[in-house]
Amino acid sequence: MNSVKAFCGGLKDAARKGWNSPLGKRVIVHSTMATVSAGILFMSAIEPAAAQNLQALQNAADRIVQFFTGPFGRSIGAIAFIGMFLAAAFGYWSWGALLRVGGSLAGMFAAAELVDFLAGGAQ
């Protein structure tokens, strides 16, 4: 019984050392990336005919994009900008953080048009 406990304890120590070493972390990250890449590759091999049933999902995704980039998103963005400018003006927020959040908001509103342009839909 003691030999089994010693063996299991040795495995636990070896696993802990392997996880905490740079090489062990690199192996885990690379194997995870390889698994995800293989999954994406296998998912892209699905027949195009199987994608014809995704019209409802496409409509839902389009509604979400319209919700965030439509009047609601523009109002929330305007309120956020007003609050950030006031906070930065009174010293409660840094100007760098204001630029990062502002760039993120601009990217959110430009994303749909950018995807349309890259897909060849924009004229």
Buried (B, 14 or more C-beta within 10 A) or exposed (E): EEEEEEEEEEEEEEEEEEEEEEEBEEEEEEEEEEEEEEEEEEEEEEEEEEEEEEEEEEEEEEEEBEEBBEEEBEEEBEEBBEEBBEBBEEEEBEEEEBEEBBEEBEEBBEEBEEEEEEEEEEE
